[in-house]
Amino acid sequence: MIQRRQTLYLLTIVILGIVLCFCSVLQFTTPEYSSVQRMFYLSSLGIEEVSPEMSYMDLPVLHFPSPMWLFITNILISLFALIDIFLYKKRIIQARLNIFLAVLCLGYYGMLAVYVWFAHRMLVSLDQVVITWDICFGACIPLVCFVLTLGATRLILQDEMKVQAADRLR
């Protein structure tokens, strides 16, 4: 089981999915408001404000929507990849689960786009029209998981073709 390359790919997806839970994905920067510029980091566990030793007594409190669905997607990516490792005897089911896992990796970006849209609308409602957001390193992890999933699916289907060819020779 562990000597198969697709198992190593899937194990890497499990590890990257867990790392993604704690990595920052986006950085929001608001314009200077009362001579203070505010920065927020978004991860799957929530949004954290980076405070440079200034008092926020006169600043409005920003309540971003909870990124709960990003966290759930991270957990599902890791869980399905882990389950997929142990389905090594059922290669067709394993390949189908990999396709679902690839769609889930791309769905992460869709949910991230919706979250950025909601955060942007909230900041616009506070008359902070100009908001900049930067992509952090953690945003590339679902794309890496997607590529690893496609590679694992290709290898699983190659194994299935080898098994079917061996069955025909018997």
Salt bridges, closest charged atoms under 4 A:
GLU49 OE2 - ARG38 NE 2.76
ASP159 OD2 - ARG4 NE 3.41
GLU160 OE1 - ARG91 NE 2.83
ASP167 OD1 - ARG170 NH2 2.79
